Amino acid sequence: MANSRLLNDIQSHLSKLEQEYNALSQAYQIIAASESDSGKAPKISNLKSLIGSTGTGKKRGRKPGSTNAAKAAKDTGRVRKGSNIDPETGKRRRVPGLSGVIQETLKKQGKFMTNTEITNKLSSNYPAKTKPELSRYLSIILSNMKADGTLNSYKFDKQGNPTRHGYWGLANWFDGTKPKSEFGK
């Protein structure tokens, strides 16, 4: 019973491959015949009908009628979880002056801090954002500040072993790439 089902599946697959081969052969003949024409592109109007139902035709990308998150939030009032878009206005919820606040927090603490420590210090100042949202946002701001040269980070302990978390500090707290000991953890 199982062998006959397997045999039927193989025969079905072979017939589909044969149909596809025939369709591609016809398309090749059309293209080869058009090469002798005056440089015009060949017209293959019915290639889908030549191939038949062999192609699955799954398309990639957005579904028709889908919209971006800001427009969707404005139109329907719905926002996906963890979104940085305000459902009332449909605009991004940005935290103004956050880079300055981060610098002041680091100066006030006087030591290197992890992203989690910075998030915990600043979360009470920004009640509109949850801690995970603020942490993700801080991660982006911190990397931008590192690219600007305002902050720097390191990921090793005093013995030189790698650590799980990066420690962030002001750029003048480093001697080259090594952190100064006076700002240690």
Buried (B, 14 or more C-beta within 10 A) or exposed (E): EEEEEEEEEEEEEEEEEEBBEEBBEBBEEBEEEBEEEEEEEEEEEEEEEBBEEBEEEEEEEEEEEEEEBBEBBBEEEEBEEEBBBBEEEBEEBEBEEBBEBBBEBBEEBEBBBBBEBBBBBBBEEBEEBEEEBBBBBBBEBBEEBBEEEBBBBBEEEEEEEEEEEBBBBBEEBBEEEEBEEEBEE
